[in-house]
Amino acid sequence: MKEMKRKLRELSLKDLSDEVLHRLAVSGGVGLLTVALLSFSLVGGMNTGYGSIQDLGKSARVALADLDIASIFSMNPDGDAEKQLKVASAAESEETDPVQSVFGEFYDSSNVDPNAVSIITINGQRIVYMRTAEEAQQVLEGIIKRYTEGNSQITSANFAETVEIITADDYVTAEMAAENKKVTETYLCQVEEAINYIMNGTSQPKTYTVQSGDTMWDIAKKNGISPYQLAEMNPGFNADRLSIGDVLYLYEVQPFLNVTTVEVATETETIPFTTQYTETSELYKGQSRVTSYGSYGSKEKQVQYVKQNGVIVSSSVLSETVLSEPVTQYAEVGTTTMPIKTGSGSLISPVGSTTLSSAAGAYGASRGSRRHAGVDLKANSGDPIYASDAGTVVFAGYSNSYGNIVKISHGNGVETRYAHCASLLVSYGDNVEKGQQIATVGKTGNATGYLCHFEVLVNGSTVNPLNYI
């Protein structure tokens, strides 16, 4: 590998040409190095925008030559390590050109007609140079095609920016660059490369503040990146200690061109059924049973979508036709009061300790427009959760932001709640003893990690659980 680095340093500017640098930049497979090279392209050069890639300068070339090829490959977590090693080994061979082995074949510009070279400009900025106006048009059509493939009927597709194809008046040939060292040969982009470059655009830094219920996976998907990329953007950050209010650093991709499409899609949608209830003394209050199951109906809709870069920004229903009507469901609900097992009146910690998962997990901590109704007790995934006192289970199931939750009535107006559980070991109506395992620790619902959200209610109002355990 040291020998390979030596060879790279000894390459002439011609060998380490702009074609090589651009291929690396637009390939999208070298992670952070791609961002670095695109950042170089924003520096003023002979041409603005994409054209400046042709004039990255010696500093970019020296920086590239100083990089170990193995470390470049390591930036791509999805790469084939064995294949990469073979490529690197081939590059070290005296019989192989190291640049062509690693970066691929050079673009052959020997048959270019200088008078035919064209430029794609966006809002007046010169972005890419193409061999001909026909190839430039293929680029624009290719970008539109990326956003119009599918089963929907496309009614319009337009660029949000002003786009023009103009004849190049500053094209620099290889001969001109050889004669005048102050200029650099113009890089002529291939169609697919130009499409990728224009669509990828530039990366702008931004921040994200962790909200209630966020996980690293959710944050990554919300911002269109992988969890691995999110971790790379925030070195040293401990995902297991994610807390509300934490600030994470991200990059937002800003394409050079934005495509607005209007399309009409035919969709089938279910129509929910209604449920009619009758009372019965055979069941406890809170219990119910279905006597006749309902079924969903269906309808066909014509929906118009307006999208920007493939993302829906608005929609409207043009028409809809009912295909089948829903069938009403019938059920019974209980009216009998459930006998409650009375507890001792003293509570124990459901996880054996009173350590909070974070400051944000304290009772009364701010949750925006509301306050935290319980405490988040520190625990590990799968740890047992115990009943704080003897009582009767009045709810066991999934409940919105709580995730899997168990509610136990202990009599005398006291109720405890255990949320974000992984699994539930009790059911509605079960009588439990103090210290009996009722669930396991998880992070279902809006949880920032593995913990036990514990609430104590007295006569229907929440109180600080730490004053009772």
Secondary structure as UniProt FT lines:
FT   HELIX           2..10
FT   TURN            13..15
FT   HELIX           18..27
FT   HELIX           32..41
FT   HELIX           49..55
FT   HELIX           58..65
FT   HELIX           69..74
FT   TURN            77..78
FT   HELIX           81..92
FT   TURN            94..95
FT   HELIX           98..103
FT   TURN            110..111
FT   HELIX           114..116
FT   STRAND          118..122
FT   TURN            123..124
FT   STRAND          125..130
FT   HELIX           133..146
FT   TURN            147..148
FT   STRAND          153..159
FT   STRAND          163..167
FT   HELIX           174..179
FT   TURN            181..182
FT   HELIX           191..200
FT   STRAND          202..209
FT   TURN            212..213
FT   HELIX           216..222
FT   TURN            223..224
FT   HELIX           227..233
FT   TURN            235..236
FT   HELIX           239..241
FT   TURN            244..245
FT   STRAND          247..254
FT   STRAND          259..271
FT   STRAND          275..284
FT   TURN            285..286
FT   STRAND          288..292
FT   STRAND          297..308
FT   TURN            309..310
FT   STRAND          311..324
FT   STRAND          329..336
FT   TURN            350..351
FT   HELIX           359..361
FT   TURN            363..364
FT   STRAND          366..367
FT   TURN            368..369
FT   STRAND          370..371
FT   STRAND          375..378
FT   TURN            381..382
FT   STRAND          384..386
FT   STRAND          391..398
FT   HELIX           400..402
FT   STRAND          404..411
FT   TURN            412..413
FT   STRAND          414..424
FT   TURN            428..429
FT   STRAND          431..432
FT   TURN            434..435
FT   STRAND          437..442
FT   TURN            444..446
FT   STRAND          451..458
FT   TURN            459..460
FT   STRAND          461..463
FT   HELIX           465..467
//
